[in-house]
Amino acid sequence: MTSPKAGSLTVLSRLGWPFRRATAPDGGERTANHWRPTSLRSEGAAASAAARKSGVRPRLVLASASPRRMQLLAQVGIEPDALRPAQIDETPLKGELPRRYALRVSYEKALAAREMISNDPELADAFVLAADTVVAHNRRILIKPRSVDEALASLRLLSGRAHRVYTAVQLIRPDDKIRSKVVVTRVRFKRLSADEMDSYIASREWKDKAGGYAIQGIAAAFVRKISGSYTNVVGLPLHEVVLMLNGEGFPIHFNWLRFSDSSGD
């Protein structure tokens, strides 16, 4: 069996990789939104690099409004300067596999957020961080349930079985090079009773959750075994995100000193 770490992917390239075109559900083509190079962001790329070398703290924009991702970032001392959640079509394409889906959706989120800040004087030179988390049973993508029936169907499918959680992370640098990574975690649920499933549905914790459950909440009682990153299942693989940001020169450790100051020791 392939280990979760073997499913990771890291790519550094110019924008445009790898989702210029994709087959839409109606058989046509979907093209990602692109932009003209004349913007404050493109004009200020060189100045931004020089500022970072001189010790000026770069800005970070999170392409999400997820409280879970905000809490995870705060846990390791990362405070985004702005949130730019993207409203995109997250419908899986026909025949699209979970890994490819997570990469495509996270990439489109990153592009949309980058577009929003490209002419913002305060944020045009910021790093852009985006992510998308997908729960899958075999090759089947379990979308966020839109109804009680869908949430119950998801729990029934996961009950007593193993599934995988994919999170694709995209980091767009100020010079518009992009680093991508996919992290995979394997999760096994215990066999759920009808009473457990009905009670969980009544809790409404499943709403707006990939796969219809929250491992950081009540659903932690369902998990028999987890192989790989726990924070990946919550919505953001912290180890990998910290490595990505640190590798691109973002000052991860700056706020750690504040933790020691606030501890009173």
C-alpha positions in Angstrom: 0.0 0.0 0.0 1.3 3.4 -0.8 2.2 5.4 2.3 0.5 8.8 2.8 3.8 10.6 2.4 4.4 9.0 -0.9 1.3 10.9 -2.2 2.9 14.3 -1.7 3.7 16.5 -4.6 5.8 19.6 -4.7 6.1 21.8 -7.8 7.6 25.2 -8.3 6.6 26.9 -11.6 5.2 30.0 -13.2 1.4 30.5 -13.0 -0.5 28.6 -15.6 0.5 25.2 -14.4 -1.2 22.7 -14.5 -4.8 23.6 -15.1 -5.1 25.8 -18.1 -7.8 23.6 -19.5 -10.0 20.9 -18.1 -13.0 19.0 -19.4 -16.2 20.4 -18.1 -19.2 18.1 -17.2 -20.9 19.1 -20.4 -17.9 17.9 -22.5 -16.7 21.4 -23.2 -13.6 23.1 -21.9 -13.1 25.2 -18.8 -10.3 27.6 -18.8 -8.9 29.1 -15.6 -9.1 32.9 -15.2 -5.8 34.6 -16.1 -4.8 38.2 -16.0 -2.9 40.7 -17.9 0.7 41.3 -16.7 0.1 45.0 -16.2 -0.7 45.3 -12.5 0.8 46.6 -9.3 1.8 43.1 -8.5 3.8 42.4 -11.6 5.4 45.9 -11.5 6.4 45.5 -7.9 7.8 41.9 -7.9 11.4 43.1 -8.0 10.9 45.7 -5.3 9.2 43.1 -3.1 12.1 40.7 -3.3 14.5 43.6 -2.4 12.3 44.5 0.6 12.4 40.9 1.9 16.2 40.9 1.7 16.3 44.1 3.7 14.3 42.5 6.5 10.8 43.9 5.7 8.1 41.3 6.7 6.2 40.1 3.6 2.4 40.0 3.7 0.4 36.9 3.5 -3.1 36.5 2.1 -5.2 33.5 2.9 -7.6 32.5 0.1 -10.2 31.2 2.6 -12.5 32.3 5.3 -12.4 28.9 7.1 -12.3 29.3 10.9 -10.5 25.9 11.0 -7.7 27.0 8.7 -7.3 30.3 10.6 -7.1 28.4 13.9 -4.5 26.0 12.6 -2.3 28.8 11.2 -2.6 30.7 14.5 -1.5 27.6 16.3 1.9 27.9 14.7 2.1 31.7 14.9 1.0 32.5 11.4 -1.3 35.5 11.1 -2.6 36.3 7.5 -2.7 40.0 6.7 -6.0 39.5 4.8 -8.6 37.0 3.9 -9.7 36.7 0.2 -12.0 33.7 0.0 -12.8 32.8 -3.5 -16.3 31.9 -4.8 -15.6 29.3 -7.4 -17.5 26.3 -8.9 -16.3 23.3 -6.8 -18.3 20.7 -8.8 -16.0 17.8 -9.7 -15.4 17.3 -13.4 -16.5 14.1 -15.1 -14.1 11.3 -14.2 -12.0 13.6 -12.1 -9.9 11.8 -9.4 -9.6 13.1 -5.8 -6.0 14.2 -6.1 -6.5 16.0 -9.3 -9.7 17.6 -8.0 -8.0 19.0 -4.9 -5.1 20.4 -7.0 -7.5 22.0 -9.5 -9.8 23.6 -6.9 -7.0 24.9 -4.7 -5.3 26.3 -7.7 -8.4 28.1 -8.9 -8.9 29.5 -5.3 -5.3 30.8 -5.4 -5.7 32.4 -8.8 -8.9 34.1 -7.7 -7.3 35.5 -4.6 -4.3 36.6 -6.5 -6.6 38.4 -9.0 -8.3 40.2 -6.1 -5.1 41.7 -4.7 -3.2 42.3 -8.0 -4.0 46.1 -7.9 -4.4 46.5 -4.1 -1.6 48.9 -2.9 -1.5 47.2 0.5 -1.5 43.6 -0.7 -0.3 43.5 -4.3 3.1 42.0 -3.3 1.7 39.5 -0.8 2.2 35.7 -0.7 -1.1 33.9 -1.5 -1.9 30.7 0.3 -4.8 28.5 -0.8 -5.9 25.0 0.1 -8.7 22.5 -0.7 -9.5 19.4 1.3 -11.2 16.4 -0.2 -12.5 13.2 1.4 -12.6 10.2 -0.9 -13.6 6.6 -0.6 -11.5 4.7 -3.2 -11.9 7.0 -6.3 -15.2 8.5 -5.2 -15.1 12.1 -4.1 -17.4 12.8 -1.1 -18.5 16.4 -1.5 -19.7 18.6 1.3 -23.2 17.4 2.1 -25.9 19.8 1.1 -28.7 18.0 2.9 -29.4 15.6 5.8 -29.8 12.7 3.3 -26.4 13.4 1.7 -24.7 13.6 5.1 -26.3 10.3 6.2 -25.3 8.6 3.0 -21.7 9.8 3.6 -21.6 8.4 7.1 -23.0 5.1 5.9 -20.3 4.8 3.3 -17.5 5.7 5.7 -18.8 3.4 8.5 -16.4 0.6 9.2 -14.2 1.4 6.3 -11.0 3.3 5.5 -10.9 6.4 3.4 -8.4 9.0 2.4 -8.3 12.7 3.0 -6.4 14.8 0.4 -5.4 18.4 1.0 -3.8 20.3 -1.9 -1.9 23.5 -0.9 -0.9 26.3 -3.3 1.5 29.0 -2.4 1.9 31.9 -4.9 5.0 33.9 -4.4 5.1 37.7 -5.0 6.9 37.0 -8.3 4.0 34.7 -9.3 5.9 31.5 -9.1 3.7 28.9 -7.4 4.5 25.9 -5.2 2.0 23.1 -5.0 1.8 20.2 -2.6 -0.7 17.4 -2.0 -0.8 15.6 1.4 -2.7 12.4 1.9 -4.0 10.9 5.2 -5.6 7.6 5.6 -8.5 7.4 8.2 -10.4 4.4 9.3 -13.9 4.7 11.0 -15.3 2.2 13.4 -18.7 0.7 12.5 -21.3 3.2 13.3 -24.6 2.3 14.8 -27.9 3.8 13.5 -28.2 5.8 16.8 -24.7 7.2 16.4 -25.3 8.3 12.9 -28.7 9.8 13.7 -27.3 11.7 16.7 -24.4 13.0 14.7 -26.7 14.3 12.0 -28.8 16.0 14.7 -25.7 17.7 16.0 -25.3 19.5 12.6 -21.6 19.3 12.9 -21.4 17.8 9.5 -22.5 21.0 7.8 -19.9 22.5 5.5 -17.4 19.7 6.2 -15.6 17.7 3.5 -17.0 14.1 3.8 -19.7 15.2 6.2 -17.7 15.0 9.4 -15.2 17.0 11.6 -12.4 15.0 13.1 -11.6 17.9 15.5 -15.2 17.6 16.9 -17.6 14.9 17.9 -16.6 12.7 14.9 -13.2 12.1 16.7 -15.1 9.3 18.5 -15.6 7.6 15.1 -11.9 7.3 14.2 -10.3 3.9 14.9 -7.0 4.7 13.2 -5.3 7.5 11.3 -2.1 7.2 9.2 -0.5 10.5 8.3 -1.1 14.1 9.2 -4.0 14.9 11.6 -4.1 18.6 10.7 -4.4 17.6 7.1 -7.8 16.0 8.0 -8.8 19.1 9.8 -8.1 21.2 6.7 -4.5 22.3 6.5 -1.3 20.1 6.9 0.7 22.4 9.2 4.0 20.6 8.8 4.0 20.9 5.1 2.6 24.5 5.1 5.3 25.7 7.5 8.0 24.1 5.3 6.6 25.7 2.2 6.5 29.2 3.7 9.8 28.9 5.4 11.4 27.6 2.2 10.2 30.7 0.4 11.6 33.1 2.9 8.4 33.9 4.9 9.4 34.6 8.5 7.6 31.8 10.2 9.5 32.0 13.5 8.8 35.8 14.1 5.7 35.3 16.1 7.1 32.4 18.1 9.0 34.9 20.2 5.7 36.6 21.1 4.4 33.2 22.5 7.3 33.2 25.0 6.6 36.8 26.0 2.9 36.1 26.6 3.6 32.9 28.6 5.0 35.0 31.5 8.0 32.6 32.1 
